[in-house]
Amino acid sequence: MAEALFNKIYKNKHTAFSAGVKSGPEQSIQNLLPLTQFVIDSMNEEGVDVSERKRVQFTNEMIEEADRVVCILDPKDERDQDYIEKMEGRCNEVWPIPNPKGTSLEFHRKVRDEIKNRILGIGL
């Protein structure tokens, strides 16, 4: 969600790339259905098609090439807190946003809107 929203908002000015810390092998979002249907639906409401998006695993090279690193972590997931410690301060910002996996479309909308508001708050 964050990558797609950022790239829509800051089109032709800046580019975002996202990756997961627990993504596993690259796979298309379509292959993760029905778990991701609400992600697709909520993003379609914003005029953004993420149905062909592929999940990728985070790499150290991504950090090295980035101008800014924002880590979006679920404050209720202890594994995310462990991850932040392993990042050794390489995140410029940490956004505590719940993971909507397994929740309703309405909750996905709330998460999408929280991410969108934070992106707008960057003020690029």
N, C-alpha and C positions, 0 to 999 in steps of 0.2 A: 504494500500500500504506500509506504513512505517514498520509495523510489518513483513510483508512477505519479504520485501527487506532486512531488518536488519538480519532476521534469515537466509536468503540465504547467505549474505555476511559474517556473523560471525558464520556460522554453526559450531557446536561442541565447540565453545569458549564462546559464550554469547547467551542469549535468550531474545527476546523482546516480550512484550504483549501490545496490544493496546485496547483502549476502547474509546467510544464516550461520549461526554458530553451531547449530545442531541439524543442519539440512541433510547431511548424508549425500548420496550420489545425486548428480544433477537429474532433475526430472521436471517435466512440464506440470504446470498447475492443473491441467486437465487430467493428468494421471492421478491426481490426488483427490478427485471428486469422490464422494460428495462433501468431504471435509472443507473444501475451498469454495463451494458454490456461493456461500454468503460473501466471501471476499469478492468474487467476480460480480455478484449482484450489486453490492454496495459501491463498488468502483464504477460500474456502469452508470449508476445514478449520478456520478460526477462527470460523466462523459469520457471515462477512461476505460479502455479495454485491456484487461490484464490476463485474458484467457490464454494467451500464447506465452505468457511469462514463464521462464524457467527458474526454478529454485537452484541456487548455487551455494556452495560452501565458502565461508569466509577464508581468506588467505592473508598471510603477512604482507605479501606484495601489494594487496589492495590498500592496506594501511599506509605503506610507504609511498604510494602514488597519490594518495588523497591529500587535498588541501585542508579538509576538515572531516573529522570522524564523529558521527553521532551514533551512539549506541542506544537502541530501544530495547528496554528490558522490562520484563514482567516483575513488578515489585514483590509478588507472592511466590515467585519461583526461585528457590534457593540455588539452583544450578546457574541461573543468570547472575546471581551475586558472586558465585565462584568465578564465573567468566570475567566479570569486571576486575577482580583481583588479578587474574592472569593477564589482562590487557595492560597492566602496569602503567596506568595513566595515559594510554594512547587514545582514549576517547576524549574529544574536546568537550563533548556534552553527553550526559546520560539522561534520556527521557524515560521516566517510569510510567510505562503504558502497559495495561494488561493485555495478555495474549487472548484474542477472541476465539481461538480454536475451540470448537465444541459448544459454542454459544449461539444465541439467536441472531437473526438478521439485524434486529434493532441494536443489539450490543455491538455488532460489527460496524454499524453506522456510527455509534458513539466513539468507537476506537478510531475509525476513519476521520471523524471530525476533530478529535483530539490531535491526531497526527497533522492534519491540515492546518489547524490553528497554530501549532508549534512551528510548522514550516513557514507560515506567514509571519510569525514572530521573529524569524531569523533576520528579516529585513535586508535582504541582498539587493 
